[in-house]
């Protein structure tokens, strides 16, 4: 009789804490998915899928880790049979309730951002996702999908993801991410997510906004056009009025007419100071108009924490190696992306439990250390003391690498000479 490998039992044990085998099979029944009783059932296939991504091995070599008498082709066929909605439902269940571990003035804090990744260069994927125009080489590059995600600020749990073509603007799909956010929450985003329709829909959903304002929407003096100054609240802190203009092409006329005629928002300006460099101005816009309850300095400090999303994306894209899925069709890429998100949330849940036991912030624990323990730990083993990363304030690193790669310029000088001093924000 075949035995199940230690690595597979470890992954199964961690996943069973949030959704066990019976629940996976019940979800398949609810979706109308039918299967025969075999070695590679839906639950076992999901466990093998996560184990493959966690170990980073090919399907033909996976049998050495799972200790099951199956071939790589059998696992490949079983993965193809999995419903896409099953993985989406598992992501929602592992994520847990719509509650954030990040609290700021009574509001739950979330981040919205997008990352890009490569796929295999097949005609189907090229037609679906398109190729970036800035890719080098004579082969025309590879398909470059984008992943729009909403994450918890402190815990790093992914709330919802959307896989978009390269040419699709993220702001056109932001309203689809608001369904998973609770009413008393605030969303941090960069300048690519700002627009009248986006802010109006967030206000209608009860979600507060704190977004980086692009220069062409900044109100200087009394303003002009559809963007006017309304009231001065303090130093570099004003209320502005945004009037509804032309309808967005992605929104229907009925929904556009339901939006308010104007919005009263708060615009805060601050300077980015770096020793040896000229000051640079930046602006944020928010729906939190009470300047006494939400001081401008606290808003700037809150928005500075948005950069934590880059660390979360690095863990997902580099540590778990989601930067280049192996699937060669659209359905396979979507399943693999959801499986990566499921595995990522599973690791983050382990980090949350370990952080409460070690009494540290979850983002300070080493993500790679937790993934290694999840792969090689024995079933039933208690959580160990994971590596706690020190708080570092290092200078800004250069956007160049040595040796050079296709997407980055070569580093022809020493790293120390190209590093910039650390910057800080000031009103």
C-alpha positions in Angstrom: 0.0 0.0 0.0 1.4 3.4 -1.0 2.2 5.9 1.7 1.7 9.7 1.5 4.9 11.7 1.7 5.7 13.9 4.7 5.7 17.1 2.5 2.2 16.3 1.2 0.8 15.6 4.7 2.3 18.8 6.0 0.6 20.9 3.3 -2.7 19.0 3.8 -2.6 19.6 7.5 -2.1 23.3 7.2 -4.9 23.6 4.6 -7.3 21.5 6.6 -7.3 24.2 9.3 -9.3 26.4 7.0 -10.9 24.0 4.5 -10.7 20.2 4.8 -11.2 17.4 2.3 -15.0 17.2 2.9 -15.4 20.9 2.3 -13.5 20.8 -0.9 -15.6 17.9 -2.2 -18.8 19.7 -1.1 -17.7 22.9 -3.0 -17.2 20.7 -6.1 -20.7 19.3 -5.7 -22.2 22.7 -5.4 -20.4 23.7 -8.6 -21.8 20.7 -10.4 -18.4 19.1 -10.8 -18.5 15.3 -11.0 -15.6 12.9 -10.5 -14.9 9.3 -9.8 -13.4 7.9 -6.7 -9.7 7.6 -7.5 -6.3 8.3 -6.2 -6.3 11.8 -7.6 -9.5 13.2 -6.3 -10.3 17.0 -6.2 -8.8 17.4 -2.7 -5.7 15.4 -3.4 -5.2 17.3 -6.6 -5.4 20.6 -4.8 -2.8 19.4 -2.3 -0.5 18.3 -5.0 -1.0 21.6 -6.8 0.1 23.5 -3.8 3.0 21.1 -3.1 4.3 21.5 -6.6 4.3 25.3 -6.4 5.8 25.3 -2.9 8.6 22.9 -3.8 9.2 24.4 -7.3 9.6 21.0 -9.0 8.2 19.6 -12.2 5.2 17.3 -12.3 7.4 14.3 -13.3 9.5 14.8 -10.1 6.6 15.5 -7.8 6.0 11.7 -7.2 9.2 11.6 -5.1 7.7 14.2 -2.7 4.1 12.9 -2.5 5.0 9.2 -2.4 2.0 8.3 -4.6 2.0 5.8 -7.5 1.0 8.4 -10.0 2.8 9.8 -13.1 3.3 13.5 -14.1 0.8 13.1 -16.9 -1.9 11.8 -14.5 -1.4 14.8 -12.2 -1.5 17.2 -15.3 -4.8 15.7 -16.4 -6.2 15.9 -12.8 -5.2 19.6 -12.6 -6.9 20.3 -15.9 -10.1 18.7 -14.5 -10.2 21.1 -11.5 -12.9 23.8 -11.8 -11.6 27.4 -11.8 -14.3 28.5 -9.4 -13.1 25.8 -6.9 -9.7 27.5 -6.5 -11.4 30.9 -6.3 -13.7 29.6 -3.5 -10.7 28.2 -1.6 -8.9 31.5 -1.8 -11.9 33.2 -0.1 -12.1 30.6 2.6 -8.4 30.6 3.4 -8.5 34.4 3.5 -11.0 34.2 6.2 -13.6 36.9 7.2 -13.5 40.3 5.7 -11.6 41.7 8.6 -8.2 43.4 8.5 -5.5 43.1 11.2 -4.6 46.7 10.4 -6.5 49.4 12.3 -6.0 53.1 11.9 -8.3 55.6 13.7 -11.1 52.9 13.7 -10.7 52.1 10.0 -9.4 48.8 8.5 -6.5 49.5 6.1 -6.2 47.8 2.7 -3.9 48.3 -0.2 -4.7 48.1 -3.9 -1.9 47.7 -6.5 -1.0 45.7 -9.6 2.0 43.6 -10.7 3.0 42.1 -14.1 4.4 38.7 -14.9 5.4 36.7 -17.9 3.7 33.7 -19.4 4.6 31.2 -22.1 4.6 32.7 -25.7 1.7 30.8 -27.2 -0.9 32.2 -29.7 -3.8 31.8 -27.2 -2.0 33.7 -24.4 -0.7 36.4 -26.8 -4.2 37.1 -28.0 -5.7 37.2 -24.6 -3.1 39.2 -22.6 -1.0 41.0 -25.3 2.6 41.9 -25.2 4.4 44.9 -23.7 5.7 47.4 -26.2 8.8 48.1 -24.0 10.1 44.6 -24.1 13.5 44.2 -25.8 14.6 41.5 -28.2 13.7 40.6 -31.8 11.3 37.8 -30.9 8.5 40.2 -29.9 8.7 39.5 -26.2 6.3 37.4 -24.2 2.6 37.9 -23.1 2.6 40.2 -20.1 -0.6 39.9 -18.0 -1.2 42.1 -15.0 -2.5 41.0 -11.6 -4.7 43.6 -9.7 -4.8 42.7 -6.0 -6.3 44.0 -2.8 -4.3 43.2 0.3 -4.4 43.7 4.1 -1.8 46.2 5.2 -0.3 44.4 8.2 -1.2 40.8 7.6 -0.5 40.8 3.8 -3.5 38.5 3.1 -4.8 38.9 -0.5 -8.5 39.7 -0.5 -9.2 39.5 -4.2 -7.3 39.3 -7.4 -8.0 40.0 -11.1 -5.9 38.9 -14.1 -6.0 41.6 -16.7 -4.5 42.1 -20.2 -1.4 44.2 -20.5 -3.3 47.0 -22.2 -6.1 47.2 -19.6 -5.9 50.1 -17.2 -6.2 49.1 -13.6 -8.6 51.9 -12.7 -11.3 50.5 -15.0 -11.5 47.4 -12.8 -11.1 48.9 -9.3 -14.8 49.0 -8.7 -14.8 45.1 -8.8 -12.4 45.0 -5.9 -14.6 47.0 -3.6 -17.1 44.2 -3.0 -14.7 42.4 -0.6 -14.0 45.4 1.5 -16.0 46.1 4.7 -17.7 49.5 5.0 -15.4 50.9 7.8 -12.2 50.6 5.8 -9.7 52.8 3.9 -8.0 51.9 0.7 -4.5 53.0 -0.2 -3.5 53.3 -3.9 -1.1 54.9 -6.3 -1.7 57.5 -8.9 -2.9 54.9 -11.5 -6.1 54.3 -9.6 -7.3 57.9 -9.3 -10.4 59.2 -11.1 -13.8 60.8 -10.5 -15.7 57.6 -11.0 -13.3 55.5 -8.9 -13.6 57.9 -5.9 -17.3 58.2 -6.3 -17.8 54.4 -6.3 -15.6 54.0 -3.3 -17.6 56.6 -1.4 -20.9 54.9 -2.4 -19.5 51.6 -1.1 -18.6 53.1 2.2 -14.9 52.7 1.6 -12.6 55.7 2.4 -9.9 56.6 -0.1 -6.3 57.7 0.3 -4.7 57.9 -3.1 -1.6 59.4 -4.7 -2.8 62.3 -6.8 -1.2 62.7 -10.3 0.0 66.2 -11.3 -2.7 66.8 -13.9 -5.4 66.5 -11.2 -3.7 68.8 -8.6 -5.6 72.0 -7.8 -3.2 75.0 -7.7 -4.5 78.3 -6.4 -8.2 78.5 -7.1 -8.1 75.7 -9.6 -9.5 75.5 -13.0 -12.0 73.5 -15.1 -13.8 70.8 -13.1 -11.3 70.9 -10.2 -11.7 73.9 -7.9 -10.5 74.9 -4.5 -13.3 74.9 -1.9 -11.8 75.7 1.5 -8.4 76.0 3.1 -8.0 73.8 6.2 -4.3 74.4 7.1 -0.8 74.4 5.7 -0.8 72.5 2.4 -4.2 71.1 3.3 -7.3 72.2 1.3 -10.8 71.0 0.4 -11.4 70.7 -3.4 -14.5 70.2 -5.6 -14.4 67.7 -8.4 -17.2 68.0 -10.9 -18.5 65.2 -13.1 -17.2 65.5 -16.6 -17.4 63.1 -19.6 -18.5 59.6 -19.1 -15.9 56.9 -18.8 -15.9 54.4 -21.7 -15.9 51.4 -19.4 -19.0 52.6 -17.5 -22.6 52.4 -18.7 -24.7 55.5 -19.0 -27.2 54.4 -16.4 -24.4 53.9 -13.8 -22.7 57.1 -14.8 -25.9 59.1 -14.3 -26.2 57.6 -10.8 -22.9 59.2 -9.7 -23.1 62.5 -7.8 -22.6 65.7 -9.8 -19.6 66.8 -7.7 -17.3 65.5 -4.9 -15.8 67.4 -2.0 -12.4 65.9 -1.4 -9.3 66.7 0.7 -6.0 67.4 -1.0 -2.8 67.3 1.1 0.6 68.4 -0.3 3.9 67.3 1.1 7.6 67.4 0.2 9.9 64.5 -0.4 13.3 65.5 1.0 16.5 63.7 0.2 20.0 65.0 1.4 21.9 66.3 -1.6 18.9 66.5 -3.9 16.2 69.0 -4.7 12.9 68.7 -2.8 10.0 67.1 -4.8 6.4 67.8 -4.2 3.7 65.1 -4.0 0.0 65.1 -3.3 -2.6 62.8 -1.9 -6.3 63.0 -2.2 -8.7 61.5 0.4 -12.4 61.3 1.3 -11.5 61.9 5.0 -12.4 65.6 5.1 -12.3 66.1 8.9 -8.9 67.7 9.4 -9.2 67.6 13.2 -10.0 63.9 13.5 -7.5 62.9 10.7 -4.5 65.3 10.7 -2.6 65.8 7.5 0.6 64.5 9.0 -1.0 61.2 10.0 -2.5 60.8 6.5 1.0 61.3 5.0 2.5 58.7 7.4 -0.3 56.3 6.6 0.2 56.6 2.9 3.9 56.0 3.3 3.1 52.5 4.5 1.6 51.7 1.1 5.2 50.7 0.0 4.8 47.5 2.1 2.8 46.1 -0.8 6.0 45.9 -2.8 7.4 43.5 -0.2 4.3 41.4 -0.4 4.5 41.3 -4.2 8.2 40.3 -3.9 7.2 37.3 -1.7 4.6 36.3 -4.2 6.5 36.9 -7.4 10.1 36.0 -6.4 10.0 33.8 -3.3 7.1 31.7 -4.6 8.3 32.2 -8.2 4.9 33.3 -9.7 6.8 35.6 -12.1 6.5 33.0 -14.9 3.6 30.5 -14.8 4.2 27.2 -16.7 0.7 26.9 -18.2 0.3 27.4 -21.9 -3.5 28.2 -22.1 -5.7 30.9 -20.5 -7.5 28.5 -18.2 -4.3 27.0 -17.0 -2.7 30.4 -16.3 -5.8 31.5 -14.3 -5.7 28.3 -12.2 -2.0 28.6 -11.6 -2.4 32.2 -10.5 -5.2 31.3 -8.1 -3.1 28.4 -6.8 -0.2 30.8 -6.1 -2.5 33.2 -4.3 -4.0 30.3 -2.3 -0.5 29.1 -1.3 0.6 32.7 -0.5 -2.4 33.2 1.8 -1.7 29.9 3.4 1.8 31.0 4.3 0.5 34.3 5.5 -2.0 32.6 7.8 0.9 30.6 9.3 2.8 33.8 9.8 -0.1 35.5 11.6 -0.3 32.6 14.1 3.4 32.6 14.6 3.5 36.4 15.0 0.9 36.3 17.8 2.9 33.6 19.6 6.2 35.5 19.1 4.5 38.8 19.9 5.9 40.6 16.8 4.4 42.3 13.8 3.5 39.8 11.0 5.4 41.6 8.3 8.7 41.3 10.2 8.7 37.5 10.0 10.8 35.9 7.3 8.5 34.7 4.5 11.1 32.4 3.0 11.7 30.9 6.5 8.0 30.1 6.9 7.8 28.5 3.4 10.8 26.3 4.1 9.2 25.1 7.4 5.8 24.5 5.7 7.6 22.2 3.1 9.8 20.2 5.4 7.9 20.2 8.8 6.5 17.0 10.2 2.7 16.6 10.5 1.5 17.8 13.9 4.7 19.7 14.6 4.3 22.9 16.7 5.2 26.3 15.2 8.9 27.1 15.8 10.4 30.5 16.4 10.7 31.9 12.9 13.4 34.4 11.9 12.4 38.0 12.7 13.8 40.6 10.3 15.4 43.6 11.8 14.0 47.1 11.1 16.4 48.5 8.4 16.5 52.0 7.0 18.9 51.6 4.1 19.4 54.1 1.2 17.5 53.9 -2.1 19.0 51.2 -4.3 19.7 51.8 -8.0 17.4 50.4 -10.7 20.2 48.5 -12.3 21.6 45.0 -11.8 25.0 43.3 -12.2 25.1 41.2 -14.3 22.7 42.9 -16.7 19.3 41.3 -17.7 16.9 42.1 -20.5 14.6 44.3 -18.5 17.2 46.2 -16.4 20.1 48.4 -17.4 23.6 47.1 -16.5 25.4 48.5 -13.4 28.7 49.9 -14.7 29.7 51.5 -11.4 29.9 50.3 -7.8 26.6 50.0 -6.0 27.7 52.3 -3.2 28.2 55.2 -5.7 24.8 54.7 -7.3 22.8 54.5 -4.0 20.8 57.5 -3.0 20.3 58.7 0.5 17.1 57.7 2.3 14.2 60.2 1.8 11.5 61.4 4.2 8.3 63.3 3.8 7.5 66.7 5.3 4.5 69.0 5.1 
